[in-house]
Amino acid sequence: MNRADATQLQERAAQIRCLFLDIDGVLTDGKLYIGPNGEEIKTNYVRDGLGIKMMLKAGLQVAVISGRPSEAMRQRLSWLGVQHIALDTEDKEPAYLRIRDALGLTDAQCAHMGDDVPDLPLMRRCGLALSVADAHLKALRAAHWVSQYEGGRGAVREAVDLILEAQGLA
Ligand SMILES: [Mg+2]
């Protein structure tokens, strides 16, 4: 898979009904702050949260699949209106297939945004493979499109804008 040209990109983005997101390095900057009791603190970017709300308001779906558990992230995502959340799943593909099938979608109607090797199976499957400016090289290579903003710093919002604009919804 290679970077898509502008026309291919528009065609792929126009078909998307659900945007699948990774958390660490995509919705966050990938840093984990470890508290005194071992609890993990992550930062969220408000502009990305607004992007998720814009997707949902436009009638599109957002799903989040992460290899790590995080009750705080689950609460934040639920508050944003995300209904499809699979956390603590080392192998992302079964979670993806379950959500895709529950929504009655094809791979071509799904986009996945990831930043590292665990995202590659979904990026190869989905009709639109998205990555972030500071992603691992393998994720960058697998992506049809790479955001100019870094993970946790507006990359998700940039991807939302791409999809909504391709569908005349922005
Ligand atoms: Mg990640």
Backbone and ligand atoms as CSV (ligand in chain L), in Angstrom:
chain,resi,resn,atom,element,x,y,z
A,1,MET,N,N,0.836,-1.183,0.000
A,1,MET,CA,C,0.000,0.000,0.000
A,1,MET,C,C,0.878,1.243,0.000
A,2,ASN,N,N,0.463,2.239,-0.725
A,2,ASN,CA,C,1.267,3.448,-0.782
A,2,ASN,C,C,0.386,4.671,-0.618
A,3,ARG,N,N,1.029,5.785,-0.434
A,3,ARG,CA,C,0.315,7.039,-0.331
A,3,ARG,C,C,-0.578,7.191,-1.556
A,4,ALA,N,N,-1.862,7.503,-1.310
A,4,ALA,CA,C,-2.803,7.645,-2.412
A,4,ALA,C,C,-2.681,9.030,-3.030
A,5,ASP,N,N,-2.938,9.128,-4.342
A,5,ASP,CA,C,-2.949,10.468,-4.922
A,5,ASP,C,C,-4.275,11.142,-4.540
A,6,ALA,N,N,-4.393,12.419,-4.865
A,6,ALA,CA,C,-5.530,13.209,-4.368
A,6,ALA,C,C,-6.873,12.621,-4.787
A,7,THR,N,N,-6.971,12.150,-6.031
A,7,THR,CA,C,-8.247,11.611,-6.516
A,7,THR,C,C,-8.595,10.312,-5.801
A,8,GLN,N,N,-7.608,9.408,-5.691
A,8,GLN,CA,C,-7.840,8.142,-4.981
A,8,GLN,C,C,-8.232,8.404,-3.544
A,9,LEU,N,N,-7.573,9.363,-2.951
A,9,LEU,CA,C,-7.834,9.689,-1.552
A,9,LEU,C,C,-9.276,10.159,-1.371
A,10,GLN,N,N,-9.728,11.040,-2.259
A,10,GLN,CA,C,-11.107,11.529,-2.183
A,10,GLN,C,C,-12.087,10.385,-2.358
A,11,GLU,N,N,-11.797,9.478,-3.289
A,11,GLU,CA,C,-12.699,8.344,-3.537
A,11,GLU,C,C,-12.780,7.438,-2.315
A,12,ARG,N,N,-11.633,7.187,-1.716
A,12,ARG,CA,C,-11.617,6.325,-0.521
A,12,ARG,C,C,-12.338,7.006,0.640
A,13,ALA,N,N,-12.043,8.273,0.850
A,13,ALA,CA,C,-12.620,9.001,1.989
A,13,ALA,C,C,-14.132,9.180,1.830
A,14,ALA,N,N,-14.591,9.265,0.589
A,14,ALA,CA,C,-16.019,9.481,0.344
A,14,ALA,C,C,-16.857,8.272,0.772
A,15,GLN,N,N,-16.225,7.091,0.846
A,15,GLN,CA,C,-16.978,5.871,1.180
A,15,GLN,C,C,-17.039,5.584,2.676
A,16,ILE,N,N,-16.281,6.326,3.472
A,16,ILE,CA,C,-16.113,5.952,4.885
A,16,ILE,C,C,-17.379,6.198,5.708
A,17,ARG,N,N,-17.799,5.164,6.436
A,17,ARG,CA,C,-18.943,5.278,7.355
A,17,ARG,C,C,-18.496,5.205,8.807
A,18,CYS,N,N,-17.309,4.619,9.040
A,18,CYS,CA,C,-16.817,4.520,10.414
A,18,CYS,C,C,-15.309,4.760,10.457
A,19,LEU,N,N,-14.897,5.648,11.347
A,19,LEU,CA,C,-13.472,5.922,11.571
A,19,LEU,C,C,-13.028,5.184,12.831
A,20,PHE,N,N,-12.117,4.230,12.655
A,20,PHE,CA,C,-11.531,3.502,13.778
A,20,PHE,C,C,-10.261,4.235,14.213
A,21,LEU,N,N,-10.137,4.415,15.517
A,21,LEU,CA,C,-8.989,5.142,16.050
A,21,LEU,C,C,-8.228,4.311,17.068
A,22,ASP,N,N,-6.910,4.402,17.023
A,22,ASP,CA,C,-6.032,3.926,18.076
A,22,ASP,C,C,-6.002,5.025,19.145
A,23,ILE,N,N,-5.627,4.671,20.356
A,23,ILE,CA,C,-5.528,5.709,21.398
A,23,ILE,C,C,-4.099,6.249,21.507
A,24,ASP,N,N,-3.173,5.403,21.983
A,24,ASP,CA,C,-1.825,5.891,22.291
A,24,ASP,C,C,-1.070,6.278,21.026
A,25,GLY,N,N,-0.684,7.537,20.941
A,25,GLY,CA,C,0.050,8.011,19.775
A,25,GLY,C,C,-0.844,8.544,18.674
A,26,VAL,N,N,-2.174,8.383,18.837
A,26,VAL,CA,C,-3.118,8.916,17.850
A,26,VAL,C,C,-4.060,9.913,18.540
A,27,LEU,N,N,-4.832,9.402,19.499
A,27,LEU,CA,C,-5.657,10.298,20.313
A,27,LEU,C,C,-4.843,10.946,21.426
A,28,THR,N,N,-3.691,10.365,21.734
A,28,THR,CA,C,-2.765,10.981,22.695
A,28,THR,C,C,-1.407,11.148,22.017
A,29,ASP,N,N,-0.493,11.831,22.720
A,29,ASP,CA,C,0.860,11.990,22.156
A,29,ASP,C,C,1.725,10.770,22.417
A,30,GLY,N,N,1.129,9.733,22.990
A,30,GLY,CA,C,1.857,8.487,23.203
A,30,GLY,C,C,2.589,8.407,24.530
A,31,LYS,N,N,2.566,9.528,25.283
A,31,LYS,CA,C,3.251,9.521,26.577
A,31,LYS,C,C,2.330,8.952,27.652
A,32,LEU,N,N,2.906,8.197,28.561
A,32,LEU,CA,C,2.167,7.696,29.718
A,32,LEU,C,C,2.798,8.296,30.959
A,33,TYR,N,N,2.023,9.014,31.738
A,33,TYR,CA,C,2.505,9.507,33.029
A,33,TYR,C,C,2.066,8.482,34.069
A,34,ILE,N,N,3.019,7.941,34.802
A,34,ILE,CA,C,2.705,6.886,35.762
A,34,ILE,C,C,2.598,7.477,37.165
A,35,GLY,N,N,1.426,7.322,37.786
A,35,GLY,CA,C,1.195,7.846,39.127
A,35,GLY,C,C,1.819,6.971,40.194
A,36,PRO,N,N,1.787,7.443,41.462
A,36,PRO,CA,C,2.434,6.724,42.564
A,36,PRO,C,C,1.870,5.332,42.791
A,37,ASN,N,N,0.630,5.112,42.381
A,37,ASN,CA,C,0.031,3.788,42.554
A,37,ASN,C,C,0.009,2.996,41.248
A,38,GLY,N,N,0.812,3.447,40.299
A,38,GLY,CA,C,0.915,2.716,39.037
A,38,GLY,C,C,-0.137,3.099,38.016
A,39,GLU,N,N,-1.024,4.061,38.382
A,39,GLU,CA,C,-2.084,4.437,37.446
A,39,GLU,C,C,-1.497,5.270,36.300
A,40,GLU,N,N,-2.046,5.105,35.124
A,40,GLU,CA,C,-1.546,5.802,33.941
A,40,GLU,C,C,-2.375,7.057,33.682
A,41,ILE,N,N,-1.700,8.177,33.493
A,41,ILE,CA,C,-2.368,9.438,33.164
A,41,ILE,C,C,-2.034,9.769,31.715
A,42,LYS,N,N,-3.063,10.059,30.895
A,42,LYS,CA,C,-2.840,10.443,29.499
A,42,LYS,C,C,-3.482,11.795,29.264
A,43,THR,N,N,-2.954,12.528,28.299
A,43,THR,CA,C,-3.577,13.804,27.963
A,43,THR,C,C,-4.419,13.647,26.705
A,44,ASN,N,N,-5.484,14.408,26.645
A,44,ASN,CA,C,-6.352,14.436,25.471
A,44,ASN,C,C,-6.327,15.831,24.889
A,45,TYR,N,N,-6.576,15.917,23.595
A,45,TYR,CA,C,-6.526,17.200,22.912
A,45,TYR,C,C,-7.956,17.606,22.552
A,46,VAL,N,N,-8.338,18.775,22.988
A,46,VAL,CA,C,-9.733,19.190,22.827
A,46,VAL,C,C,-10.147,19.244,21.354
A,47,ARG,N,N,-9.240,19.673,20.486
A,47,ARG,CA,C,-9.585,19.778,19.064
A,47,ARG,C,C,-9.915,18.400,18.461
A,48,ASP,N,N,-9.228,17.364,18.955
A,48,ASP,CA,C,-9.531,16.002,18.497
A,48,ASP,C,C,-10.899,15.548,19.001
A,49,GLY,N,N,-11.197,15.903,20.258
A,49,GLY,CA,C,-12.504,15.540,20.812
A,49,GLY,C,C,-13.631,16.174,20.019
A,50,LEU,N,N,-13.436,17.409,19.618
A,50,LEU,CA,C,-14.457,18.088,18.815
A,50,LEU,C,C,-14.599,17.383,17.464
A,51,GLY,N,N,-13.495,16.918,16.897
A,51,GLY,CA,C,-13.546,16.172,15.641
A,51,GLY,C,C,-14.402,14.923,15.759
A,52,ILE,N,N,-14.261,14.206,16.865
A,52,ILE,CA,C,-15.087,13.010,17.093
A,52,ILE,C,C,-16.561,13.392,17.145
A,53,LYS,N,N,-16.854,14.471,17.843
A,53,LYS,CA,C,-18.249,14.917,17.927
A,53,LYS,C,C,-18.784,15.327,16.550
A,54,MET,N,N,-17.920,15.934,15.731
A,54,MET,CA,C,-18.340,16.349,14.383
A,54,MET,C,C,-18.677,15.136,13.522
A,55,MET,N,N,-17.872,14.066,13.630
A,55,MET,CA,C,-18.148,12.828,12.879
A,55,MET,C,C,-19.528,12.292,13.256
A,56,LEU,N,N,-19.754,12.192,14.555
A,56,LEU,CA,C,-21.009,11.612,15.044
A,56,LEU,C,C,-22.196,12.485,14.650
A,57,LYS,N,N,-22.011,13.801,14.738
A,57,LYS,CA,C,-23.097,14.719,14.376
A,57,LYS,C,C,-23.442,14.608,12.895
A,58,ALA,N,N,-22.431,14.275,12.086
A,58,ALA,CA,C,-22.649,14.131,10.637
A,58,ALA,C,C,-23.291,12.787,10.296
A,59,GLY,N,N,-23.542,11.958,11.325
A,59,GLY,CA,C,-24.182,10.674,11.083
A,59,GLY,C,C,-23.209,9.560,10.784
A,60,LEU,N,N,-21.919,9.826,10.958
A,60,LEU,CA,C,-20.906,8.788,10.758
A,60,LEU,C,C,-20.540,8.189,12.118
A,61,GLN,N,N,-19.844,7.047,12.080
A,61,GLN,CA,C,-19.502,6.358,13.321
A,61,GLN,C,C,-18.034,6.555,13.667
A,62,VAL,N,N,-17.745,6.450,14.943
A,62,VAL,CA,C,-16.360,6.442,15.422
A,62,VAL,C,C,-16.212,5.237,16.345
A,63,ALA,N,N,-15.135,4.482,16.157
A,63,ALA,CA,C,-14.835,3.351,17.037
A,63,ALA,C,C,-13.398,3.493,17.516
A,64,VAL,N,N,-13.137,3.034,18.723
A,64,VAL,CA,C,-11.789,3.148,19.284
A,64,VAL,C,C,-11.321,1.778,19.740
A,65,ILE,N,N,-10.148,1.370,19.272
A,65,ILE,CA,C,-9.567,0.079,19.648
A,65,ILE,C,C,-8.154,0.328,20.156
A,66,SER,N,N,-7.889,-0.121,21.381
A,66,SER,CA,C,-6.571,0.102,21.979
A,66,SER,C,C,-6.066,-1.156,22.657
A,67,GLY,N,N,-4.777,-1.331,22.631
A,67,GLY,CA,C,-4.167,-2.486,23.285
A,67,GLY,C,C,-4.079,-2.341,24.791
A,68,ARG,N,N,-4.258,-1.110,25.285
A,68,ARG,CA,C,-4.100,-0.873,26.721
A,68,ARG,C,C,-5.453,-0.624,27.377
A,69,PRO,N,N,-5.577,-0.996,28.655
A,69,PRO,CA,C,-6.809,-0.667,29.380
A,69,PRO,C,C,-6.734,0.777,29.866
A,70,SER,N,N,-7.856,1.467,29.924
A,70,SER,CA,C,-7.872,2.819,30.499
A,70,SER,C,C,-9.313,3.216,30.786
A,71,GLU,N,N,-9.683,3.144,32.061
A,71,GLU,CA,C,-11.052,3.494,32.446
A,71,GLU,C,C,-11.304,4.980,32.199
A,72,ALA,N,N,-10.273,5.818,32.422
A,72,ALA,CA,C,-10.440,7.249,32.209
A,72,ALA,C,C,-10.713,7.544,30.734
A,73,MET,N,N,-10.007,6.845,29.835
A,73,MET,CA,C,-10.237,7.061,28.397
A,73,MET,C,C,-11.626,6.565,28.010
A,74,ARG,N,N,-12.044,5.446,28.600
A,74,ARG,CA,C,-13.385,4.930,28.289
A,74,ARG,C,C,-14.440,5.974,28.665
A,75,GLN,N,N,-14.256,6.588,29.821
A,75,GLN,CA,C,-15.223,7.597,30.262
A,75,GLN,C,C,-15.207,8.820,29.352
A,76,ARG,N,N,-14.009,9.255,28.988
A,76,ARG,CA,C,-13.896,10.420,28.103
A,76,ARG,C,C,-14.555,10.125,26.744
A,77,LEU,N,N,-14.283,8.965,26.189
A,77,LEU,CA,C,-14.828,8.598,24.878
A,77,LEU,C,C,-16.347,8.449,24.947
A,78,SER,N,N,-16.830,7.858,26.021
A,78,SER,CA,C,-18.282,7.720,26.192
A,78,SER,C,C,-18.927,9.094,26.275
A,79,TRP,N,N,-18.268,9.990,27.004
A,79,TRP,CA,C,-18.801,11.346,27.130
A,79,TRP,C,C,-18.876,12.024,25.762
A,80,LEU,N,N,-17.902,11.729,24.896
A,80,LEU,CA,C,-17.894,12.316,23.552
A,80,LEU,C,C,-18.963,11.680,22.664
A,81,GLY,N,N,-19.521,10.546,23.103
A,81,GLY,CA,C,-20.573,9.887,22.340
A,81,GLY,C,C,-20.125,8.651,21.581
A,82,VAL,N,N,-18.879,8.229,21.781
A,82,VAL,CA,C,-18.377,7.032,21.087
A,82,VAL,C,C,-19.021,5.795,21.703
A,83,GLN,N,N,-19.664,4.996,20.875
A,83,GLN,CA,C,-20.379,3.812,21.377
A,83,GLN,C,C,-19.566,2.535,21.211
A,84,HIS,N,N,-18.595,2.561,20.329
A,84,HIS,CA,C,-17.840,1.336,20.038
A,84,HIS,C,C,-16.420,1.490,20.559
A,85,ILE,N,N,-16.179,0.913,21.712
A,85,ILE,CA,C,-14.889,1.062,22.387
A,85,ILE,C,C,-14.380,-0.321,22.783
A,86,ALA,N,N,-13.214,-0.688,22.279
A,86,ALA,CA,C,-12.600,-1.972,22.644
A,86,ALA,C,C,-11.206,-1.671,23.197
A,87,LEU,N,N,-11.063,-1.807,24.519
A,87,LEU,CA,C,-9.776,-1.526,25.146
A,87,LEU,C,C,-9.144,-2.828,25.628
A,88,ASP,N,N,-7.836,-2.764,25.917
A,88,ASP,CA,C,-7.123,-3.924,26.456
A,88,ASP,C,C,-7.192,-5.102,25.486
A,89,THR,N,N,-7.174,-4.826,24.186
A,89,THR,CA,C,-7.217,-5.911,23.203
A,89,THR,C,C,-5.891,-5.943,22.442
A,90,GLU,N,N,-5.069,-6.926,22.778
A,90,GLU,CA,C,-3.728,-7.018,22.201
A,90,GLU,C,C,-3.789,-7.188,20.688
A,91,ASP,N,N,-4.689,-8.074,20.235
A,91,ASP,CA,C,-4.876,-8.290,18.800
A,91,ASP,C,C,-6.103,-7.468,18.388
A,92,LYS,N,N,-5.872,-6.443,17.580
A,92,LYS,CA,C,-6.959,-5.510,17.268
A,92,LYS,C,C,-7.948,-6.043,16.233
A,93,GLU,N,N,-7.515,-7.025,15.439
A,93,GLU,CA,C,-8.343,-7.437,14.309
A,93,GLU,C,C,-9.700,-8.046,14.729
A,94,PRO,N,N,-9.728,-8.957,15.737
A,94,PRO,CA,C,-11.045,-9.502,16.128
A,94,PRO,C,C,-12.002,-8.408,16.594
A,95,ALA,N,N,-11.490,-7.428,17.333
A,95,ALA,CA,C,-12.350,-6.328,17.808
A,95,ALA,C,C,-12.857,-5.522,16.616
A,96,TYR,N,N,-11.970,-5.273,15.674
A,96,TYR,CA,C,-12.368,-4.541,14.466
A,96,TYR,C,C,-13.487,-5.276,13.715
A,97,LEU,N,N,-13.287,-6.584,13.512
A,97,LEU,CA,C,-14.268,-7.366,12.748
A,97,LEU,C,C,-15.626,-7.386,13.453
A,98,ARG,N,N,-15.582,-7.496,14.790
A,98,ARG,CA,C,-16.826,-7.530,15.563
A,98,ARG,C,C,-17.588,-6.217,15.383
A,99,ILE,N,N,-16.887,-5.092,15.491
A,99,ILE,CA,C,-17.547,-3.783,15.370
A,99,ILE,C,C,-18.007,-3.551,13.930
A,100,ARG,N,N,-17.143,-3.875,12.969
A,100,ARG,CA,C,-17.497,-3.709,11.555
A,100,ARG,C,C,-18.778,-4.476,11.226
A,101,ASP,N,N,-18.834,-5.728,11.681
A,101,ASP,CA,C,-20.005,-6.558,11.375
A,101,ASP,C,C,-21.253,-6.059,12.106
A,102,ALA,N,N,-21.061,-5.602,13.352
A,102,ALA,CA,C,-22.212,-5.085,14.112
A,102,ALA,C,C,-22.813,-3.865,13.409
A,103,LEU,N,N,-21.952,-3.091,12.736
A,103,LEU,CA,C,-22.416,-1.903,12.019
A,103,LEU,C,C,-22.875,-2.235,10.599
A,104,GLY,N,N,-22.644,-3.491,10.177
A,104,GLY,CA,C,-23.043,-3.904,8.834
A,104,GLY,C,C,-22.240,-3.227,7.743
A,105,LEU,N,N,-20.964,-3.007,7.984
A,105,LEU,CA,C,-20.126,-2.290,7.025
A,105,LEU,C,C,-19.143,-3.224,6.320
A,106,THR,N,N,-18.645,-2.760,5.187
A,106,THR,CA,C,-17.552,-3.452,4.492
A,106,THR,C,C,-16.230,-2.787,4.887
A,107,ASP,N,N,-15.115,-3.468,4.574
A,107,ASP,CA,C,-13.812,-2.866,4.865
A,107,ASP,C,C,-13.652,-1.522,4.149
A,108,ALA,N,N,-14.199,-1.443,2.940
A,108,ALA,CA,C,-14.067,-0.205,2.156
A,108,ALA,C,C,-14.765,0.976,2.820
A,109,GLN,N,N,-15.713,0.679,3.702
A,109,GLN,CA,C,-16.455,1.742,4.394
A,109,GLN,C,C,-15.821,2.109,5.737
A,110,CYS,N,N,-14.673,1.453,6.025
A,110,CYS,CA,C,-13.993,1.707,7.306
A,110,CYS,C,C,-12.633,2.345,7.057
A,111,ALA,N,N,-12.294,3.291,7.955
A,111,ALA,CA,C,-10.954,3.884,7.957
A,111,ALA,C,C,-10.312,3.552,9.293
A,112,HIS,N,N,-9.013,3.318,9.276
A,112,HIS,CA,C,-8.320,3.137,10.553
A,112,HIS,C,C,-7.154,4.104,10.634
A,113,MET,N,N,-7.031,4.777,11.788
A,113,MET,CA,C,-5.917,5.679,12.019
A,113,MET,C,C,-5.043,5.088,13.115
A,114,GLY,N,N,-3.790,4.789,12.771
A,114,GLY,CA,C,-2.879,4.163,13.724
A,114,GLY,C,C,-1.472,4.705,13.571
A,115,ASP,N,N,-0.645,4.404,14.568
A,115,ASP,CA,C,0.711,4.969,14.559
A,115,ASP,C,C,1.814,3.941,14.728
A,116,ASP,N,N,1.435,2.652,14.850
A,116,ASP,CA,C,2.494,1.688,15.163
A,116,ASP,C,C,2.150,0.301,14.611
A,117,VAL,N,N,3.043,-0.621,14.808
A,117,VAL,CA,C,2.928,-1.961,14.226
A,117,VAL,C,C,1.601,-2.675,14.555
A,118,PRO,N,N,1.071,-2.570,15.802
A,118,PRO,CA,C,-0.212,-3.249,16.065
A,118,PRO,C,C,-1.366,-2.754,15.195
A,119,ASP,N,N,-1.216,-1.595,14.584
A,119,ASP,CA,C,-2.267,-1.044,13.725
A,119,ASP,C,C,-2.197,-1.564,12.286
A,120,LEU,N,N,-1.095,-2.172,11.918
A,120,LEU,CA,C,-0.899,-2.537,10.515
A,120,LEU,C,C,-1.982,-3.469,9.954
A,121,PRO,N,N,-2.424,-4.513,10.710
A,121,PRO,CA,C,-3.469,-5.376,10.140
A,121,PRO,C,C,-4.741,-4.604,9.775
A,122,LEU,N,N,-5.110,-3.641,10.607
A,122,LEU,CA,C,-6.323,-2.861,10.318
A,122,LEU,C,C,-6.067,-1.874,9.183
A,123,MET,N,N,-4.882,-1.293,9.165
A,123,MET,CA,C,-4.570,-0.342,8.094
A,123,MET,C,C,-4.559,-1.048,6.739
A,124,ARG,N,N,-4.125,-2.302,6.724
A,124,ARG,CA,C,-4.094,-3.041,5.453
A,124,ARG,C,C,-5.488,-3.465,5.022
A,125,ARG,N,N,-6.387,-3.681,5.993
A,125,ARG,CA,C,-7.728,-4.151,5.708
A,125,ARG,C,C,-8.656,-3.022,5.265
A,126,CYS,N,N,-8.564,-1.900,5.942
A,126,CYS,CA,C,-9.541,-0.824,5.764
A,126,CYS,C,C,-9.380,-0.104,4.416
A,127,GLY,N,N,-10.498,0.438,3.939
A,127,GLY,CA,C,-10.486,1.159,2.678
A,127,GLY,C,C,-9.636,2.409,2.722
A,128,LEU,N,N,-9.476,2.943,3.918
A,128,LEU,CA,C,-8.670,4.157,4.081
A,128,LEU,C,C,-7.761,3.980,5.290
A,129,ALA,N,N,-6.442,3.953,5.022
A,129,ALA,CA,C,-5.442,3.784,6.084
A,129,ALA,C,C,-4.829,5.139,6.388
A,130,LEU,N,N,-4.994,5.575,7.629
A,130,LEU,CA,C,-4.546,6.908,8.041
A,130,LEU,C,C,-3.460,6.777,9.100
A,131,SER,N,N,-2.508,7.702,9.077
A,131,SER,CA,C,-1.488,7.698,10.120
A,131,SER,C,C,-1.161,9.131,10.528
A,132,VAL,N,N,-0.278,9.250,11.509
A,132,VAL,CA,C,0.044,10.561,12.083
A,132,VAL,C,C,1.490,10.938,11.747
A,133,ALA,N,N,1.762,12.237,11.780
A,133,ALA,CA,C,3.061,12.751,11.343
A,133,ALA,C,C,4.235,12.097,12.060
A,134,ASP,N,N,4.056,11.788,13.358
A,134,ASP,CA,C,5.157,11.221,14.138
A,134,ASP,C,C,5.009,9.715,14.363
A,135,ALA,N,N,4.360,9.029,13.415
A,135,ALA,CA,C,4.151,7.579,13.538
A,135,ALA,C,C,5.449,6.796,13.317
A,136,HIS,N,N,5.416,5.518,13.733
A,136,HIS,CA,C,6.493,4.584,13.404
A,136,HIS,C,C,6.569,4.463,11.881
A,137,LEU,N,N,7.770,4.273,11.382
A,137,LEU,CA,C,8.000,4.210,9.932
A,137,LEU,C,C,7.100,3.195,9.224
A,138,LYS,N,N,6.844,2.060,9.870
A,138,LYS,CA,C,6.013,1.032,9.220
A,138,LYS,C,C,4.572,1.502,9.062
A,139,ALA,N,N,4.087,2.260,10.021
A,139,ALA,CA,C,2.731,2.797,9.906
A,139,ALA,C,C,2.698,3.877,8.821
A,140,LEU,N,N,3.739,4.690,8.768
A,140,LEU,CA,C,3.804,5.717,7.718
A,140,LEU,C,C,3.775,5.079,6.335
A,141,ARG,N,N,4.507,3.973,6.198
A,141,ARG,CA,C,4.568,3.293,4.889
A,141,ARG,C,C,3.230,2.674,4.506
A,142,ALA,N,N,2.469,2.238,5.500
A,142,ALA,CA,C,1.200,1.544,5.227
A,142,ALA,C,C,0.045,2.503,4.971
A,143,ALA,N,N,0.276,3.791,5.177
A,143,ALA,CA,C,-0.827,4.755,5.146
A,143,ALA,C,C,-1.117,5.307,3.756
A,144,HIS,N,N,-2.416,5.472,3.454
A,144,HIS,CA,C,-2.815,6.211,2.256
A,144,HIS,C,C,-2.621,7.703,2.465
A,145,TRP,N,N,-2.666,8.102,3.747
A,145,TRP,CA,C,-2.637,9.524,4.082
A,145,TRP,C,C,-2.025,9.697,5.461
A,146,VAL,N,N,-1.198,10.717,5.615
A,146,VAL,CA,C,-0.544,10.997,6.897
A,146,VAL,C,C,-0.868,12.437,7.294
A,147,SER,N,N,-1.305,12.618,8.518
A,147,SER,CA,C,-1.659,13.960,8.992
A,147,SER,C,C,-0.412,14.830,9.103
A,148,GLN,N,N,-0.628,16.133,9.023
A,148,GLN,CA,C,0.480,17.060,9.265
A,148,GLN,C,C,0.679,17.284,10.760
A,149,TYR,N,N,-0.402,17.174,11.510
A,149,TYR,CA,C,-0.310,17.310,12.970
A,149,TYR,C,C,0.126,15.978,13.575
A,150,GLU,N,N,0.742,16.057,14.728
A,150,GLU,CA,C,1.201,14.848,15.407
A,150,GLU,C,C,0.064,14.220,16.220
A,151,GLY,N,N,0.273,12.971,16.606
A,151,GLY,CA,C,-0.694,12.278,17.451
A,151,GLY,C,C,-0.917,13.042,18.742
A,152,GLY,N,N,-2.193,13.137,19.146
A,152,GLY,CA,C,-2.516,13.862,20.369
A,152,GLY,C,C,-2.416,15.364,20.231
A,153,ARG,N,N,-2.188,15.837,18.997
A,153,ARG,CA,C,-2.014,17.278,18.754
A,153,ARG,C,C,-2.813,17.725,17.522
A,154,GLY,N,N,-3.974,17.110,17.323
A,154,GLY,CA,C,-4.818,17.558,16.228
A,154,GLY,C,C,-4.861,16.647,15.014
A,155,ALA,N,N,-4.165,15.515,15.075
A,155,ALA,CA,C,-4.141,14.588,13.935
A,155,ALA,C,C,-5.523,14.001,13.652
A,156,VAL,N,N,-6.238,13.681,14.727
A,156,VAL,CA,C,-7.565,13.078,14.537
A,156,VAL,C,C,-8.514,14.091,13.910
A,157,ARG,N,N,-8.458,15.316,14.367
A,157,ARG,CA,C,-9.312,16.354,13.798
A,157,ARG,C,C,-9.019,16.552,12.309
A,158,GLU,N,N,-7.760,16.477,11.966
A,158,GLU,CA,C,-7.349,16.628,10.561
A,158,GLU,C,C,-7.933,15.493,9.717
A,159,ALA,N,N,-7.941,14.279,10.270
A,159,ALA,CA,C,-8.509,13.127,9.550
A,159,ALA,C,C,-10.018,13.269,9.401
A,160,VAL,N,N,-10.662,13.765,10.445
A,160,VAL,CA,C,-12.108,13.999,10.387
A,160,VAL,C,C,-12.422,15.017,9.292
A,161,ASP,N,N,-11.652,16.089,9.242
A,161,ASP,CA,C,-11.864,17.101,8.205
A,161,ASP,C,C,-11.734,16.483,6.812
A,162,LEU,N,N,-10.734,15.614,6.628
A,162,LEU,CA,C,-10.532,14.946,5.337
A,162,LEU,C,C,-11.781,14.164,4.927
A,163,ILE,N,N,-12.319,13.384,5.870
A,163,ILE,CA,C,-13.468,12.523,5.571
A,163,ILE,C,C,-14.727,13.367,5.331
A,164,LEU,N,N,-14.961,14.336,6.202
A,164,LEU,CA,C,-16.175,15.154,6.058
A,164,LEU,C,C,-16.138,15.982,4.772
A,165,GLU,N,N,-14.958,16.513,4.444
A,165,GLU,CA,C,-14.861,17.315,3.217
A,165,GLU,C,C,-15.063,16.454,1.980
A,166,ALA,N,N,-14.561,15.225,1.994
A,166,ALA,CA,C,-14.724,14.310,0.847
A,166,ALA,C,C,-16.196,13.954,0.650
A,167,GLN,N,N,-16.987,14.069,1.723
A,167,GLN,CA,C,-18.399,13.712,1.644
A,167,GLN,C,C,-19.296,14.937,1.571
A,168,GLY,N,N,-18.664,16.099,1.424
A,168,GLY,CA,C,-19.438,17.340,1.322
A,168,GLY,C,C,-20.160,17.685,2.611
A,169,LEU,N,N,-19.622,17.213,3.732
A,169,LEU,CA,C,-20.278,17.421,5.031
A,169,LEU,C,C,-19.580,18.464,5.894
A,170,ALA,N,N,-18.490,19.017,5.379
A,170,ALA,CA,C,-17.742,19.992,6.196
A,170,ALA,C,C,-18.152,21.419,5.822
L,1,MG,MG,MG,-0.621,3.562,19.107
